[in-house]
Amino acid sequence: MSYTGPDFDPPQPRRSRRGPLTVALAALVPGALLGWAVYAAVGGPADDGGSAHATATGSPSARTPSPGGASPTGTPDDDRGPSASPTATAPSPSASAPAGSGPLKGKVVVIDPGHNPGNARHTGEIDRQVDIGTHRKECDTTGTATNDGYAEAEFTLDVAHRMRAILREQGATVKLTQDADRPFGPCVDERARIGNEANADAVVSIHADGSGAGNRGFHVILPGSVRAGAADTRAIVGPSRELGERIAGNFVRVTGSAPSNYVGGGTGLVTREDLGGLNLSTVPKVFIECGNMRDSKDAALLTSGAWRQKAAQGISEGIVSFLRG
């Protein structure tokens, strides 16, 4: 996604909560933010086989980004898989993965990979306005891409697949809102409905940002308190914040990535009231922007298979922590 576009105001840091949220992150994962400081001081990961710059399984796609793929109008409510056929049709949501036996047996997790890869071929459909409670906005967008053409939709689906495998091993039933198994979408309101109808214990929407070069780091987007039209988030604000804080803390610890340097006041947490995927949710849900695709240093991480595995692990461990209490 990107933080610019029509009818969109960039989120502002919640200064009044900056201190408490930073403390919350450190408290949830002892030493995580301290670990980041050490990481930064020594210059980041070494370029070895397990480094964040390894490209053996995650080199940038040679595809030219889809029209609008690197557009600054992308918004975070939807995605693409490396080997899936975007023109195939299948029921939505994507079939749930069978659960194993483990500490999360009986729990349902919905993963929402942002931006279907077929969206660019269906601009008329995804431009259709849908009701998100507070106002109406586009059904979906094409998402962003790195300067070398690696699409956000491809990134998000890859991370979603890795998360699905991790969470299944913990015993969870895992559902994806889409698996590149439909021509476009689903729309943002349907994405929320999929989590609601699954009675999910946690929903996480996976994204990567399309901000300006020099803007780096991850941030987790939390639902604000909204009561308007079909939207009423009051019951999920608290648990969603806990889910987001646990994901942020574990993401720092596992990936070594810093919280965003351009939103969130250094906390890695941002609250928004303009996203249909959050406004219309009735179950705990957050978004995570794993990094900025338009910054070369972040792009080197996002295009690395080794780093994407760390990202999936960090997000998943945050979910497990939340669900186990």
Backbone bond lengths (Angstrom), bond angles and torsions (degrees), N, CA, C in turn:
res aa  C-N    CA-C-N  psi(-1)  N-CA   C-N-CA  omega(-1)  CA-C   N-CA-C  phi
1 M - - - 1.454 - - 1.511 110.00 -
2 S 1.332 115.92 173.44 1.453 120.99 176.44 1.511 108.70 -133.94
3 Y 1.317 115.92 159.70 1.466 119.24 -179.94 1.516 112.65 -98.77
4 T 1.324 117.62 18.77 1.449 119.59 174.14 1.509 108.48 -128.24
5 G 1.313 116.30 156.12 1.448 119.43 179.01 1.512 110.19 152.08
6 P 1.342 116.34 169.16 1.463 120.36 -178.88 1.512 111.72 -64.85
7 D 1.314 115.41 142.29 1.469 121.99 176.26 1.517 112.22 58.79
8 F 1.322 116.37 35.92 1.463 119.17 -177.79 1.511 109.99 -140.01
9 D 1.303 116.03 128.04 1.457 121.00 176.08 1.510 108.62 -106.07
10 P 1.335 118.24 129.03 1.460 119.83 179.58 1.517 110.81 -57.15
11 P 1.352 116.25 139.43 1.466 118.93 179.82 1.510 111.16 -65.55
12 Q 1.305 116.58 143.28 1.449 121.59 179.07 1.523 109.78 -104.73
13 P 1.319 117.17 143.41 1.474 118.99 177.46 1.517 110.91 -59.12
14 R 1.328 115.33 140.64 1.460 120.56 178.96 1.515 107.67 -88.33
15 R 1.339 115.70 83.97 1.458 120.63 -170.02 1.516 112.81 -59.04
16 S 1.329 115.94 -34.12 1.456 118.19 -177.00 1.520 112.13 -65.75
17 R 1.336 117.63 -18.47 1.449 120.07 -177.75 1.516 112.70 -111.58
18 R 1.308 116.86 4.64 1.450 119.41 -173.32 1.514 111.95 -57.74
19 G 1.328 117.01 -49.74 1.457 119.59 -178.79 1.519 112.32 -61.22
20 P 1.335 119.16 -53.78 1.457 120.86 -178.09 1.513 113.43 -59.17
21 L 1.338 118.18 -37.42 1.448 119.79 -178.32 1.506 111.14 -70.84
22 T 1.336 116.87 -38.48 1.450 119.09 177.31 1.515 110.12 -62.87
23 V 1.320 115.67 -42.13 1.461 120.04 177.95 1.520 109.98 -63.44
24 A 1.339 116.09 -39.52 1.460 119.54 -178.82 1.514 111.29 -61.28
25 L 1.323 117.00 -42.57 1.454 120.03 179.34 1.510 110.98 -61.46
26 A 1.317 116.24 -46.11 1.458 119.64 -178.59 1.517 110.76 -65.61
27 A 1.337 116.90 -36.50 1.455 119.94 -178.82 1.519 111.91 -69.99
28 L 1.333 116.39 -35.42 1.445 119.42 -178.15 1.513 111.88 -68.68
29 V 1.294 117.30 -39.30 1.454 121.41 179.52 1.515 107.73 -127.57
30 P 1.325 118.65 89.34 1.468 121.47 -175.51 1.516 111.16 -52.99
31 G 1.303 114.39 129.20 1.459 120.36 176.29 1.510 115.09 83.48
32 A 1.356 118.68 -3.78 1.462 119.48 -174.98 1.516 111.83 -63.98
33 L 1.339 117.09 -52.01 1.450 119.19 -178.70 1.521 111.28 -70.72
34 L 1.351 116.75 -31.59 1.451 118.99 173.64 1.525 109.41 -63.47
35 G 1.344 114.80 -39.99 1.462 118.99 177.80 1.511 111.17 -59.85
36 W 1.353 116.77 -38.76 1.455 119.49 177.76 1.530 110.89 -62.16
37 A 1.339 117.09 -41.40 1.458 120.23 -179.43 1.526 110.72 -61.29
38 V 1.336 116.54 -41.14 1.465 119.61 177.60 1.522 110.17 -65.36
39 Y 1.345 114.33 -43.58 1.467 120.85 178.90 1.525 110.93 -55.80
40 A 1.320 116.16 -47.61 1.456 120.51 -178.16 1.522 110.92 -66.00
41 A 1.337 116.02 -37.88 1.459 120.01 -176.64 1.518 112.20 -64.94
42 V 1.338 116.58 -33.10 1.460 118.92 -178.35 1.520 111.86 -93.95
43 G 1.316 117.13 1.76 1.456 120.30 172.06 1.507 115.11 93.19
44 G 1.338 118.66 13.78 1.453 120.32 174.95 1.506 111.97 90.56
45 P 1.338 117.27 -173.07 1.441 122.29 -173.88 1.514 112.11 -71.17
46 A 1.327 115.41 148.31 1.456 119.89 175.82 1.515 109.39 -73.71
47 D 1.330 117.16 155.67 1.455 121.31 -179.91 1.517 110.21 -85.78
48 D 1.344 115.97 71.46 1.441 119.90 175.80 1.513 108.90 -117.18
49 G 1.317 117.60 -171.44 1.454 120.21 -174.40 1.505 114.14 -60.53
50 G 1.328 118.71 -25.87 1.455 120.13 -178.91 1.500 112.68 -105.73
51 S 1.318 118.33 13.90 1.456 121.46 -175.35 1.505 111.54 -75.81
52 A 1.320 114.15 165.37 1.461 119.61 178.32 1.502 111.21 -71.15
53 H 1.329 118.74 -9.59 1.461 121.10 -179.77 1.517 112.20 -101.56
54 A 1.330 118.00 3.70 1.456 119.48 179.54 1.514 109.40 -63.63
55 T 1.340 117.01 141.20 1.466 120.41 -175.65 1.514 112.97 -126.40
56 A 1.323 117.62 11.93 1.453 119.72 -175.80 1.517 112.16 -59.41
57 T 1.333 117.23 -37.60 1.461 119.88 -178.88 1.504 112.86 -114.11
58 G 1.318 118.76 5.95 1.459 118.35 -173.64 1.500 114.21 -146.73
59 S 1.327 119.15 39.43 1.458 120.15 179.04 1.508 109.51 -68.76
60 P 1.348 117.90 153.02 1.456 120.39 -177.77 1.514 111.22 -59.09
61 S 1.307 115.87 142.85 1.448 120.58 177.82 1.515 110.34 -64.64
62 A 1.337 115.46 142.52 1.455 119.53 178.85 1.515 111.16 -82.37
63 R 1.348 116.46 -6.25 1.448 119.20 -179.80 1.503 111.99 -63.03
64 T 1.303 116.27 144.76 1.457 120.39 169.58 1.516 107.30 -72.01
65 P 1.329 118.31 134.49 1.463 118.89 -178.34 1.508 111.06 -59.44
66 S 1.308 115.84 144.33 1.447 120.51 -179.70 1.516 109.78 -62.43
67 P 1.339 117.21 152.46 1.456 119.10 -179.49 1.509 110.63 -51.92
68 G 1.317 115.62 127.75 1.452 120.17 -178.57 1.506 112.39 84.47
69 G 1.351 118.11 -3.70 1.447 120.37 -176.04 1.501 112.82 -60.56
70 A 1.324 117.83 -34.99 1.453 120.62 179.16 1.517 110.99 -103.92
71 S 1.303 114.55 16.08 1.452 119.71 -178.10 1.505 112.01 -68.20
72 P 1.325 118.13 144.50 1.456 120.46 176.90 1.512 113.22 -76.26
73 T 1.321 117.67 8.34 1.461 118.66 -179.64 1.512 112.24 -98.32
74 G 1.314 118.28 2.28 1.454 120.59 179.70 1.519 110.54 -63.71
75 T 1.322 116.75 142.22 1.458 120.92 177.23 1.509 109.49 -127.30
76 P 1.335 118.03 157.00 1.454 120.13 -171.78 1.503 114.17 -88.37
77 D 1.249 121.81 78.82 1.445 120.41 171.25 1.534 109.31 -143.34
78 D 1.500 122.63 25.28 1.483 120.96 174.80 1.508 123.77 171.51
79 D 3.091 136.07 -170.33 1.472 116.58 -154.03 1.505 123.55 177.67
80 R 1.484 120.98 -167.45 1.470 121.02 -164.91 1.525 115.89 -151.33
81 G 1.283 115.62 144.78 1.444 119.17 -179.35 1.501 112.46 -114.26
82 P 1.338 118.56 150.38 1.441 122.60 -174.12 1.515 114.38 -60.46
83 S 1.317 117.77 -32.79 1.454 118.45 -173.02 1.520 113.54 -126.71
84 A 1.318 115.92 9.08 1.460 118.65 -176.64 1.508 110.86 -85.06
85 S 1.316 116.33 156.29 1.460 121.11 177.28 1.510 109.31 -93.90
86 P 1.349 117.69 114.47 1.457 119.95 -175.33 1.510 113.29 -71.51
87 T 1.356 117.73 -13.12 1.453 118.71 -177.04 1.522 111.73 -95.73
88 A 1.327 116.32 -7.21 1.460 118.30 178.56 1.516 109.65 -70.33
89 T 1.317 115.70 150.26 1.459 119.46 177.91 1.517 108.88 -114.20
90 A 1.315 116.23 145.70 1.454 122.32 179.21 1.513 107.74 -159.36
91 P 1.320 116.87 158.20 1.459 118.87 178.66 1.516 110.38 -59.48
92 S 1.319 115.85 150.17 1.455 120.66 175.40 1.524 107.55 -116.62
93 P 1.330 120.19 140.37 1.444 126.19 5.16 1.514 112.47 -75.73
94 S 1.344 116.26 166.95 1.444 121.18 177.08 1.519 108.94 -59.02
95 A 1.323 115.16 148.90 1.460 119.97 -176.56 1.516 111.39 -54.74
96 S 1.313 115.80 140.91 1.454 119.20 179.25 1.510 109.89 -73.54
97 A 1.334 115.02 144.72 1.451 120.19 177.46 1.518 109.10 -79.00
98 P 1.334 117.51 137.18 1.470 119.24 -179.97 1.515 111.06 -62.55
99 A 1.310 115.69 137.93 1.455 120.41 -178.09 1.513 110.72 -82.56
100 G 1.314 116.24 150.37 1.452 121.52 173.53 1.513 109.45 -97.99
101 S 1.299 116.26 -165.21 1.458 120.02 175.28 1.512 107.61 -101.67
102 G 1.301 116.99 132.99 1.457 120.96 -176.97 1.502 110.02 175.42
103 P 1.318 117.24 -176.23 1.472 120.83 -175.70 1.520 114.04 -64.11
104 L 1.340 118.10 -19.34 1.465 119.64 -179.68 1.525 112.37 -101.33
105 K 1.324 117.46 13.42 1.461 119.45 179.12 1.526 109.14 -58.00
106 G 1.325 116.03 130.90 1.457 121.70 -177.25 1.514 113.55 94.86
107 K 1.333 117.56 -12.03 1.460 121.71 178.22 1.529 110.17 -91.17
108 V 1.324 115.39 145.38 1.465 121.42 178.55 1.524 109.16 -115.46
109 V 1.327 116.07 125.25 1.467 121.94 177.44 1.522 108.19 -118.46
110 V 1.313 116.55 128.71 1.463 121.57 174.86 1.523 108.25 -106.87
111 I 1.326 115.43 126.26 1.466 122.12 176.40 1.517 107.62 -106.61
112 D 1.314 115.73 129.41 1.466 122.28 -175.35 1.527 109.09 -113.60
113 P 1.351 118.18 91.67 1.464 119.94 179.39 1.533 110.20 -73.41
114 G 1.319 117.58 121.34 1.462 121.30 -173.11 1.522 114.00 -68.79
115 H 1.329 116.27 138.73 1.472 123.61 166.89 1.524 115.02 68.50
116 N 1.306 116.07 95.90 1.461 122.20 175.11 1.530 110.38 -58.30
117 P 1.355 118.22 137.36 1.464 120.54 -179.40 1.516 113.52 -63.69
118 G 1.326 117.17 -21.47 1.455 119.64 -179.44 1.517 113.99 -85.02
119 N 1.328 117.46 -2.47 1.464 119.97 -175.82 1.528 113.05 -56.60
120 A 1.329 116.58 -38.02 1.469 119.76 -176.23 1.520 112.23 -64.11
121 R 1.325 117.27 -22.66 1.468 120.89 178.47 1.529 112.00 -90.81
122 H 1.317 115.54 0.60 1.476 120.01 -177.34 1.523 109.67 -135.93
123 T 1.325 115.45 51.23 1.460 119.25 -174.57 1.528 112.06 -64.33
124 G 1.318 117.15 -33.41 1.455 119.34 178.43 1.516 111.69 -62.82
125 E 1.320 115.18 -42.53 1.466 119.77 -178.97 1.535 111.43 -69.31
126 I 1.327 117.43 -43.64 1.467 117.87 -175.71 1.522 112.40 -78.60
127 D 1.335 117.37 -14.98 1.465 119.83 175.00 1.528 112.37 -80.42
128 R 1.318 116.61 -10.96 1.464 120.58 179.59 1.527 110.13 -59.01
129 Q 1.314 116.46 136.53 1.460 121.51 -178.45 1.532 110.98 -80.22
130 V 1.335 115.42 136.70 1.468 120.51 175.09 1.523 108.59 -126.17
131 D 1.310 115.23 157.95 1.465 121.71 -177.79 1.524 109.81 -85.85
132 I 1.352 117.72 123.92 1.465 120.64 177.86 1.533 111.26 -113.96
133 G 1.315 115.56 20.15 1.461 120.29 177.44 1.509 112.19 94.14
134 T 1.331 117.67 -63.62 1.458 121.71 -178.35 1.524 112.22 -78.23
135 H 1.306 117.13 -28.27 1.464 122.65 179.91 1.524 108.24 -169.55
136 R 1.320 116.36 -171.53 1.450 121.88 176.61 1.518 108.71 -110.67
137 K 1.333 115.77 145.15 1.456 119.44 177.35 1.525 109.22 -151.22
138 E 1.340 116.16 177.39 1.451 121.03 -175.60 1.532 111.42 -59.94
139 C 1.321 115.16 146.28 1.461 122.49 176.36 1.527 110.60 -53.94
140 D 1.318 117.24 -43.33 1.462 122.30 -178.62 1.526 107.23 -168.16
141 T 1.329 117.27 177.16 1.458 121.90 175.34 1.522 108.74 -133.79
142 T 1.328 115.72 175.24 1.464 119.81 -178.96 1.515 112.64 -80.87
143 G 1.328 117.92 -17.44 1.459 120.37 -175.18 1.518 110.74 84.14
144 T 1.309 115.76 -175.70 1.454 121.06 -177.32 1.530 109.74 -111.35
145 A 1.339 117.10 -168.00 1.462 122.49 179.72 1.516 108.84 -161.69
146 T 1.334 116.52 160.61 1.455 119.67 172.77 1.525 109.03 -72.06
147 N 1.308 116.63 167.47 1.460 120.58 178.04 1.523 111.87 -62.63
148 D 1.340 117.13 -23.03 1.464 121.49 178.22 1.519 112.98 -90.39
149 G 1.323 117.42 1.93 1.456 120.27 173.46 1.517 116.33 96.16
150 Y 1.332 118.48 10.74 1.462 120.30 176.68 1.524 107.67 -80.15
151 A 1.331 115.72 116.48 1.462 121.13 -170.06 1.515 112.49 -79.33
152 E 1.327 114.84 142.84 1.455 120.44 174.04 1.518 110.94 -55.22
153 A 1.344 116.48 -40.10 1.460 120.27 -179.02 1.522 111.77 -61.77
154 E 1.311 117.02 -34.86 1.465 120.25 177.49 1.526 110.44 -71.18
155 F 1.315 116.43 -41.89 1.458 121.58 178.57 1.524 111.12 -60.37
156 T 1.325 116.18 -48.71 1.458 119.29 -173.16 1.522 112.36 -66.08
157 L 1.333 116.63 -37.62 1.450 118.46 -179.92 1.526 110.98 -71.29
158 D 1.316 116.84 -36.01 1.464 120.12 177.29 1.530 110.42 -61.46
159 V 1.334 116.73 -47.03 1.466 120.51 178.94 1.530 110.04 -63.95
160 A 1.333 117.05 -39.06 1.465 120.63 179.53 1.524 111.22 -61.27
161 H 1.337 116.53 -42.17 1.466 119.78 178.91 1.524 111.25 -63.64
162 R 1.316 116.92 -40.69 1.457 120.70 178.92 1.532 110.65 -65.52
163 M 1.325 116.17 -41.46 1.466 119.99 177.33 1.519 111.59 -63.47
164 R 1.314 116.01 -41.44 1.466 119.78 -179.73 1.525 110.59 -57.33
165 A 1.321 116.46 -44.75 1.461 120.01 -179.82 1.527 111.13 -63.19
166 I 1.325 116.71 -42.95 1.470 120.84 -179.16 1.518 111.20 -64.24
167 L 1.328 116.24 -46.61 1.462 120.48 -175.91 1.523 112.18 -71.55
168 R 1.330 117.52 -32.11 1.463 120.07 175.16 1.523 110.55 -62.89
169 E 1.317 116.55 -37.87 1.465 119.68 178.62 1.529 111.42 -63.91
170 Q 1.341 115.97 -25.19 1.459 120.51 177.86 1.531 112.12 -85.72
171 G 1.338 116.06 -1.63 1.456 120.38 176.50 1.510 115.61 99.03
172 A 1.333 118.16 -2.30 1.465 120.92 -177.16 1.523 111.62 -74.49
173 T 1.315 115.78 149.56 1.458 121.67 165.77 1.517 106.76 -86.10
174 V 1.332 117.06 125.71 1.462 121.42 -172.91 1.525 110.03 -118.76
175 K 1.319 116.01 129.72 1.459 122.10 176.65 1.519 109.04 -121.95
176 L 1.326 116.58 141.96 1.458 122.48 173.15 1.521 108.86 -106.00
177 T 1.324 116.18 141.34 1.471 118.74 178.01 1.516 111.08 -69.67
178 Q 1.333 117.38 -26.40 1.459 122.11 174.00 1.520 107.60 -160.94
179 D 1.331 115.14 153.42 1.461 121.00 -178.04 1.521 109.19 -134.04
180 A 1.334 116.13 40.54 1.468 122.32 -172.75 1.518 109.77 54.50
181 D 1.324 116.02 32.55 1.458 122.35 -175.53 1.516 112.18 -109.28
182 R 1.323 116.32 16.50 1.452 121.00 177.73 1.519 107.28 -145.54
183 P 1.334 118.81 157.26 1.464 120.20 -173.38 1.522 114.74 -62.19
184 F 1.329 117.33 -33.75 1.463 121.13 -179.64 1.524 108.20 -160.74
185 G 1.329 115.17 169.47 1.458 120.68 176.36 1.517 112.89 67.56
186 P 1.319 117.42 -157.19 1.460 128.73 9.41 1.526 113.02 -71.22
187 C 1.324 114.02 162.07 1.459 119.61 176.51 1.523 109.82 -65.60
188 V 1.316 115.39 161.92 1.459 120.13 -174.78 1.530 112.69 -61.27
189 D 1.337 117.21 -33.88 1.460 118.41 179.32 1.520 111.06 -70.70
190 E 1.347 116.45 -35.77 1.456 119.44 177.82 1.525 110.97 -69.76
191 R 1.311 117.14 -35.98 1.464 120.37 177.80 1.528 110.52 -58.36
192 A 1.324 115.46 -44.16 1.468 119.11 176.99 1.520 110.63 -64.42
193 R 1.318 116.39 -41.68 1.469 120.39 -177.56 1.530 111.59 -63.47
194 I 1.331 117.09 -34.28 1.471 120.29 179.69 1.526 110.46 -61.08
195 G 1.320 116.81 -44.81 1.460 120.30 177.59 1.512 112.22 -65.40
196 N 1.334 115.44 -40.45 1.467 120.01 -179.61 1.528 111.34 -64.02
197 E 1.333 116.07 -46.86 1.461 120.04 -176.74 1.523 112.06 -69.53
198 A 1.336 116.46 -25.42 1.467 120.15 175.77 1.522 111.13 -78.05
199 N 1.338 116.67 -7.53 1.466 121.76 -174.15 1.529 109.32 50.99
200 A 1.318 114.80 47.00 1.462 121.52 -173.65 1.526 111.41 -63.75
201 D 1.317 114.66 144.25 1.457 120.20 174.30 1.518 110.72 -80.59
202 A 1.324 117.11 -22.63 1.464 122.41 176.40 1.517 108.47 -160.60
203 V 1.330 116.19 141.15 1.461 122.42 175.29 1.524 107.71 -128.65
204 V 1.336 116.01 133.62 1.465 120.76 176.96 1.516 108.70 -129.62
205 S 1.322 116.14 127.30 1.456 122.77 176.90 1.524 108.53 -99.42
206 I 1.335 116.18 124.02 1.464 122.33 -174.42 1.519 110.15 -96.03
207 H 1.341 116.10 131.55 1.454 121.80 179.71 1.519 111.65 -146.69
208 A 1.322 115.22 170.11 1.460 123.16 167.85 1.518 106.15 -138.12
209 D 1.313 117.41 142.09 1.457 121.74 -170.20 1.526 111.79 -83.23
210 G 1.325 115.40 165.75 1.458 122.42 177.53 1.509 110.39 -127.52
211 S 1.336 117.41 43.16 1.450 122.67 -178.21 1.531 110.43 -81.44
212 G 1.331 117.54 -176.18 1.450 122.03 -176.48 1.521 113.17 -75.32
213 A 1.325 115.52 156.65 1.458 121.45 176.73 1.525 109.78 -56.76
214 G 1.325 116.08 141.37 1.463 121.04 -177.10 1.508 112.94 95.76
215 N 1.337 116.59 -21.28 1.459 121.31 174.04 1.525 107.57 -85.02
216 R 1.321 115.81 118.81 1.458 119.86 -172.71 1.524 111.77 -131.17
217 G 1.319 115.14 165.54 1.447 121.38 172.97 1.518 113.78 97.90
218 F 1.328 115.23 170.77 1.460 122.57 -178.53 1.522 110.50 -101.14
219 H 1.303 116.19 161.19 1.455 120.37 166.82 1.522 109.85 -152.40
220 V 1.322 114.48 149.60 1.456 122.56 179.27 1.519 107.56 -105.40
221 I 1.326 116.25 131.16 1.465 121.96 -178.05 1.523 109.40 -100.22
222 L 1.321 115.38 125.84 1.460 123.12 -177.36 1.523 110.22 -106.80
223 P 1.328 118.06 148.62 1.468 119.00 176.66 1.520 111.10 -73.07
224 G 1.331 115.22 136.80 1.451 119.67 170.92 1.526 109.85 -82.19
225 S 1.315 115.89 172.22 1.465 120.30 178.82 1.529 108.74 -80.25
226 V 1.316 115.75 109.55 1.462 122.11 -175.75 1.522 109.23 -125.35
227 R 1.315 115.58 132.15 1.461 121.12 171.18 1.520 107.18 -139.03
228 A 1.322 114.97 96.10 1.465 120.34 -176.93 1.517 108.54 -159.04
229 G 1.306 117.04 128.65 1.452 120.85 178.91 1.520 110.72 56.84
230 A 1.334 116.03 -126.71 1.463 121.16 -179.05 1.523 112.32 -81.88
231 A 1.315 117.81 -1.95 1.461 121.47 -176.21 1.524 111.66 -98.38
232 D 1.324 115.59 132.03 1.457 121.46 173.53 1.528 107.55 -152.85
233 T 1.324 115.79 96.98 1.463 120.82 -174.40 1.526 113.23 -96.61
234 R 1.322 117.79 3.01 1.461 119.57 -170.73 1.529 113.15 -55.17
235 A 1.319 117.24 -37.32 1.462 120.18 -177.01 1.522 113.15 -74.93
236 I 1.336 117.20 -19.91 1.471 118.70 -175.02 1.524 113.51 -106.41
237 V 1.320 118.32 -5.81 1.463 120.19 -177.46 1.523 111.03 -59.11
238 G 1.315 117.31 -47.69 1.463 120.71 -177.91 1.518 113.07 -64.33
239 P 1.345 118.90 -55.90 1.462 119.24 179.52 1.519 113.66 -63.90
240 S 1.319 117.58 -32.08 1.463 119.58 177.57 1.523 110.91 -66.74
241 R 1.336 116.73 -38.15 1.463 119.68 176.64 1.531 110.44 -62.61
242 E 1.326 116.23 -42.87 1.464 118.59 178.63 1.524 110.67 -62.66
243 L 1.322 116.91 -43.64 1.463 120.91 177.04 1.528 110.53 -58.51
244 G 1.336 116.38 -46.36 1.456 120.52 -178.99 1.508 113.37 -64.34
245 E 1.324 117.17 -40.67 1.458 120.56 179.65 1.526 111.17 -65.06
246 R 1.318 116.06 -39.76 1.466 119.48 179.96 1.533 110.95 -69.12
247 I 1.318 117.06 -38.54 1.462 119.72 176.59 1.520 110.37 -65.16
248 A 1.328 117.29 -45.36 1.461 120.43 -178.93 1.524 111.13 -59.97
249 G 1.320 117.01 -46.24 1.451 120.23 -178.90 1.520 112.71 -62.45
250 N 1.329 116.07 -43.40 1.459 119.59 -179.93 1.521 111.94 -72.16
251 F 1.323 117.38 -31.39 1.461 120.99 178.01 1.529 109.81 -64.51
252 V 1.328 117.07 -43.54 1.465 121.10 175.74 1.523 110.12 -58.61
253 R 1.325 115.41 -49.08 1.460 120.30 -174.12 1.522 112.43 -63.73
254 V 1.342 117.34 -43.39 1.457 120.55 -173.41 1.532 112.42 -82.25
255 T 1.332 117.28 -41.34 1.469 119.59 -175.45 1.521 113.33 -90.53
256 G 1.339 118.03 -24.59 1.457 120.61 -172.88 1.509 113.10 77.47
257 S 1.330 117.85 3.73 1.458 121.13 179.80 1.522 110.59 -75.63
258 A 1.324 115.11 148.70 1.459 120.47 178.73 1.518 111.10 -87.37
259 P 1.334 117.23 153.34 1.463 119.51 168.94 1.526 110.28 -59.51
260 S 1.304 116.22 155.67 1.461 122.70 -177.61 1.526 112.51 -50.51
261 N 1.332 115.38 139.62 1.464 120.67 176.12 1.525 111.84 -96.56
262 Y 1.349 117.76 8.29 1.468 119.06 -176.52 1.522 114.03 -130.78
263 V 1.317 118.59 -12.95 1.470 122.09 171.47 1.527 108.03 -142.39
264 G 1.304 116.92 155.23 1.452 120.65 173.99 1.508 115.81 89.73
265 G 1.328 118.00 -0.44 1.457 120.10 176.19 1.515 114.02 59.33
266 G 1.343 117.69 30.31 1.451 120.87 178.05 1.516 114.49 84.36
267 T 1.334 118.03 0.87 1.467 121.04 -178.11 1.520 112.54 -88.34
268 G 1.343 117.50 -21.03 1.456 120.18 -173.21 1.514 112.74 78.47
269 L 1.338 117.25 10.04 1.464 122.26 -178.07 1.524 110.06 -127.83
270 V 1.324 115.98 134.99 1.460 122.08 178.82 1.533 107.68 -136.66
271 T 1.308 117.19 135.63 1.464 121.50 177.72 1.522 108.99 -104.89
272 R 1.345 115.71 133.61 1.469 119.96 -179.51 1.517 110.99 -138.09
273 E 1.336 113.96 152.59 1.454 120.72 -178.57 1.525 111.59 -123.71
274 D 1.344 116.83 15.50 1.464 120.63 -174.28 1.519 112.85 -115.16
275 L 1.323 118.87 12.44 1.456 121.91 -176.95 1.524 110.60 -110.28
276 G 1.326 115.80 120.39 1.455 119.99 -178.23 1.515 112.97 -60.76
277 G 1.329 116.84 -35.77 1.457 120.12 -179.29 1.508 112.59 -62.11
278 L 1.327 117.81 -27.05 1.460 121.99 176.30 1.524 111.08 -93.64
279 N 1.326 117.47 -46.10 1.462 121.15 -176.16 1.527 112.61 -56.67
280 L 1.330 116.27 -37.40 1.462 120.33 -173.62 1.526 112.74 -95.05
281 S 1.318 117.28 2.17 1.464 119.80 -179.64 1.526 110.54 -78.77
282 T 1.319 115.48 141.95 1.466 121.25 174.20 1.522 111.03 -113.72
283 V 1.336 116.54 6.75 1.464 122.56 178.28 1.525 107.97 -127.07
284 P 1.335 118.98 159.51 1.468 120.17 -178.14 1.524 111.82 -57.26
285 K 1.324 115.38 127.21 1.468 119.24 -175.65 1.514 110.68 -150.66
286 V 1.338 115.17 143.30 1.464 121.83 173.75 1.521 108.75 -141.31
287 F 1.324 115.10 163.82 1.463 123.17 169.47 1.523 107.52 -108.87
288 I 1.323 117.40 150.43 1.453 120.07 168.34 1.521 109.64 -129.05
289 E 1.327 115.21 126.22 1.460 123.02 170.77 1.530 105.26 -94.05
290 C 1.321 116.71 107.32 1.467 120.99 -170.09 1.521 113.65 -75.13
291 G 1.303 117.84 -15.52 1.452 122.83 -179.99 1.514 108.89 169.19
292 N 1.327 116.67 -179.11 1.463 122.01 -177.70 1.520 109.99 -107.22
293 M 1.314 116.67 112.82 1.458 121.58 -176.30 1.521 113.06 -66.94
294 R 1.335 117.83 -19.23 1.456 119.82 -175.99 1.525 112.68 -95.02
295 D 1.312 117.04 2.70 1.462 121.53 172.21 1.520 107.77 -102.40
296 S 1.333 117.52 131.14 1.467 120.64 -172.67 1.519 112.92 -63.01
297 K 1.325 117.59 -35.71 1.467 119.76 -178.91 1.524 110.92 -71.83
298 D 1.321 116.77 -43.47 1.461 119.08 176.02 1.524 110.60 -66.03
299 A 1.331 116.76 -38.44 1.467 120.37 -179.65 1.520 111.26 -61.29
300 A 1.348 117.27 -35.46 1.462 120.43 178.00 1.524 111.11 -62.28
301 L 1.323 116.71 -31.96 1.454 120.23 176.77 1.525 110.66 -75.98
302 L 1.311 116.23 -48.95 1.455 121.15 -175.06 1.523 112.62 -62.26
303 T 1.321 117.89 -27.38 1.461 121.60 179.83 1.519 112.52 -90.76
304 S 1.313 117.58 2.61 1.467 122.08 179.39 1.522 110.42 -95.20
305 G 1.333 116.09 124.18 1.452 119.61 176.60 1.517 112.15 -61.95
306 A 1.334 116.49 -37.87 1.467 119.76 179.27 1.520 110.87 -62.87
307 W 1.333 116.77 -41.28 1.466 119.34 -179.89 1.519 110.63 -71.47
308 R 1.319 117.86 -37.82 1.472 119.71 178.70 1.525 110.75 -62.07
309 Q 1.329 116.96 -33.19 1.458 119.06 176.10 1.521 110.22 -65.70
310 K 1.333 116.81 -39.67 1.462 120.16 176.82 1.524 110.82 -64.39
311 A 1.338 115.79 -40.93 1.465 119.45 179.17 1.529 110.17 -61.09
312 A 1.330 116.17 -46.39 1.463 120.42 179.28 1.525 110.93 -61.54
313 Q 1.327 116.46 -39.49 1.457 120.68 179.75 1.526 110.81 -66.03
314 G 1.340 116.50 -45.24 1.456 119.89 -179.54 1.513 112.92 -62.21
315 I 1.333 116.36 -45.27 1.466 119.91 179.14 1.525 110.05 -63.87
316 S 1.329 115.92 -44.75 1.461 120.47 -178.08 1.521 111.49 -63.15
317 E 1.329 116.84 -40.93 1.458 119.13 179.76 1.524 111.28 -66.23
318 G 1.337 116.68 -31.71 1.456 119.73 173.97 1.520 111.46 -65.08
319 I 1.340 116.13 -41.26 1.466 120.22 178.48 1.527 110.25 -64.68
320 V 1.335 116.50 -45.23 1.466 120.36 179.89 1.530 110.49 -60.17
321 S 1.330 116.38 -43.38 1.462 120.83 178.94 1.520 110.44 -60.14
322 F 1.319 116.82 -43.53 1.464 121.49 -179.87 1.526 110.61 -63.58
323 L 1.327 117.04 -46.27 1.463 120.66 -174.01 1.525 112.51 -73.22
324 R 1.316 116.77 -26.11 1.457 119.47 -179.76 1.529 111.50 -88.64
325 G 1.337 116.34 -14.69 1.448 120.57 174.21 1.510 114.76 77.65
